[in-house]
Every structure is written in structure tokens, then in C-alpha cells.
Amino acid sequence: MSKNVRWTQTAGGLLYPEEVTFHAHMRERHAICDGALAIFEFPALADGSPDRSRGRLLDIGQNLIVNSGRAAIAELQRHTADGAAAAGVFDLGYLAVGTGSGGGAISPVPGDTALATEGTDPVAGPVVSGVPRPLCSVSTPPPGPPFMSNLWSAQIGSTELNGSAIDEAGIFCLDDATLYCYRTFAAQTKSAGFVMEFRWTHIF
């Protein structure tokens, strides 16, 4: 939230300051954040790690920060401004993938709080809400004017979700319940012996 001063003129010609309060989400040019999701496929090495010398890009497209994700950012900002301990449950944490968007026919909307049909096959990751989700990792490259970005990534291993036609993905906060962002796309079939990697770029 920011405050500006608007000068109002009386009928007699006098000017007086009027404080005007703007909420950031009401300004189109002041988006909380934006970004994209890129999906890669790599052959798996003997130890199961991705062979990054032979990867290929499967899909890339714009990412939607849903309302619950924006609320999570606002809560983190509030704790920072108050000088209190950060609300860790609202930090980004887990990748979720699913097969319910009809190959991208269903588009995400701001009010979404879950994927259409999240995959439930075993994957490497914690099972907090009954659905196993891989833990995301994050890196922060040098800032590029006039923005800063965070790169989040997570993988579906070579033995996980094989045969699934994955067509939706999202990131949940560390509470494993709050959906932060969501994207649907053309179906990408997960193959045995390959690692599927999801890379989210969030621009602030």
C-alpha cells in the first residue's frame, strides 16, 4: 500500500492536500510478480540424476500467481515489515503435477486453490497432505533492471509417474496446502528412464 498527495482546489481558489491511499493490487503496473514455467526432459544417468548434456525443452509458457499465492506473499511482507519472524509456512516449497487439464484445455484462473487432478503416484518428497510432492530448490541470479527474479526447480525422477500424461503443474507453499502458482499445458508423457524437470521463473 502506498500513499500519494492529491491537491484539491476549493471554490475560492485555495488548494489543500488530500491524502490518497492506493492498494498495490489495484494498480495494473504494480503486479506482485509474474513469470514462466519451462519443462525439460533429460535421460537419466546410472545414479538416476539427469544427464544435462542431452536435455530438451518440452514446453514453456507464462505462469499465473493465484489469489492464495498473492495472499501468501502479502503475509510474508507483513511479517517482514513488523520485524517478526517470517511465516515459514507461506514460503514456496513443493511441486505438484497433474493430469486433469485436458491437455491444456482448462486454463488456470486466479481463484484456483488446487490442480484439477493432481497425480498421486509415489514420488520422492514429503507426504504431508496425503499427496507426495517433490521439494523445490531455489536460486537467485543477479538482479536485472528493473526487476529481481527467483528460479525454482523440482524433478520427477526416472522411475516416477511413468506413463502419466502430465498437463498441469503448480507450486504449493511449505504448509503443503496453499497453492501459490498454477499453469496448464499440452500433455507431456512421462517416460521411464527420463527425468522431467520443472523450472519456474518468478519475477518481482
Residue pairs with C-beta under 8 A, 6 or more apart in sequence:
1 21
1 22
1 23
1 24
2 21
2 22
2 24
3 19
3 20
3 21
3 22
4 19
4 20
4 22
5 17
5 18
5 19
5 20
6 17
6 18
6 19
6 20
7 15
7 16
7 17
7 18
8 15
8 16
8 17
8 18
9 15
10 16
24 30
24 32
25 32
25 70
32 65
32 70
32 73
32 204
33 65
33 73
33 202
33 203
33 204
34 62
34 63
34 65
34 202
34 203
35 62
35 63
35 65
35 149
35 181
35 200
35 201
35 202
35 203
36 60
36 61
36 62
36 63
36 200
36 201
37 59
37 60
37 61
37 63
37 169
37 183
37 185
37 198
37 199
37 200
37 201
38 57
38 59
38 60
38 198
38 199
38 201
39 57
39 58
39 59
39 60
39 169
39 185
39 188
39 196
39 197
39 198
39 199
40 55
40 56
40 57
40 58
40 196
40 197
40 199
41 55
41 56
41 58
41 188
41 191
41 194
41 195
41 196
41 197
42 50
42 51
42 52
42 54
42 55
42 194
42 195
42 197
43 50
43 51
43 54
43 193
43 194
43 195
44 50
44 51
44 157
44 158
44 193
44 194
44 195
45 51
48 157
48 158
48 159
48 195
49 195
50 155
50 195
50 197
55 197
58 188
58 196
59 185
59 186
59 188
61 183
61 185
62 183
63 181
63 182
63 183
63 200
63 201
63 202
64 108
64 109
64 110
64 181
64 182
64 183
65 73
65 180
65 181
65 202
66 108
66 109
66 110
66 111
66 112
66 113
66 179
66 180
66 181
66 182
67 110
67 111
68 113
68 178
68 179
68 180
69 173
69 178
69 179
69 180
69 181
72 90
72 173
72 178
72 180
73 90
75 87
75 90
76 86
76 87
76 90
76 91
79 85
79 86
79 87
80 86
88 174
89 173
89 174
89 175
89 178
90 173
90 174
90 175
90 178
91 173
91 174
92 136
92 138
92 152
92 171
92 172
92 173
92 174
92 180
93 135
93 136
93 171
93 172
93 173
93 174
93 176
94 125
94 126
94 133
94 134
94 135
94 136
94 154
94 171
94 172
94 173
94 174
94 176
95 125
95 133
95 134
95 135
95 136
95 154
95 169
95 170
95 171
95 172
95 198
96 115
96 118
96 131
96 133
96 169
96 170
96 171
96 172
96 179
97 115
97 118
97 119
97 156
97 161
97 164
97 166
97 168
97 169
97 198
98 115
98 116
98 117
98 118
98 119
98 166
98 167
98 168
98 169
99 117
99 119
99 164
99 165
99 166
99 167
99 168
99 187
100 106
100 115
100 116
100 117
100 118
100 167
100 168
101 116
101 167
101 168
101 184
101 185
102 167
103 165
103 167
103 186
103 187
104 167
104 184
104 185
104 186
104 187
105 184
106 116
106 168
106 184
107 184
108 182
108 183
108 184
112 179
112 182
113 179
114 179
115 168
115 169
115 170
115 179
115 182
116 168
116 184
117 168
118 131
119 161
119 164
119 166
120 131
120 132
121 160
121 161
121 164
122 132
122 160
123 132
123 133
123 134
123 156
123 157
123 160
123 161
124 132
124 134
124 157
124 160
125 132
125 133
125 134
125 135
126 132
126 133
126 135
126 176
128 176
129 176
129 177
133 172
133 176
134 154
134 155
134 156
135 154
136 152
136 153
136 154
136 171
136 200
137 152
137 153
137 154
138 150
138 151
138 152
138 153
139 150
139 151
140 148
140 149
140 150
140 151
141 149
141 151
143 149
147 203
147 204
148 203
148 204
149 201
149 202
149 203
149 204
150 201
150 202
150 204
151 199
151 200
151 201
151 202
152 171
152 199
152 200
152 202
153 197
153 198
153 199
153 200
154 197
154 198
155 195
155 196
155 197
155 198
156 166
156 190
156 195
156 196
156 197
156 198
157 195
158 192
158 193
158 194
158 195
159 192
160 190
161 190
161 196
162 190
162 191
162 192
163 189
163 190
164 189
164 190
165 187
165 188
165 189
166 187
166 188
166 189
166 190
166 196
167 184
167 185
167 186
167 187
167 188
168 182
168 183
168 184
168 185
169 182
169 183
169 185
169 198
170 179
170 180
170 181
170 182
170 183
171 179
171 180
171 181
171 200
172 178
172 179
172 180
173 179
173 180
181 200
181 202
188 196
190 196
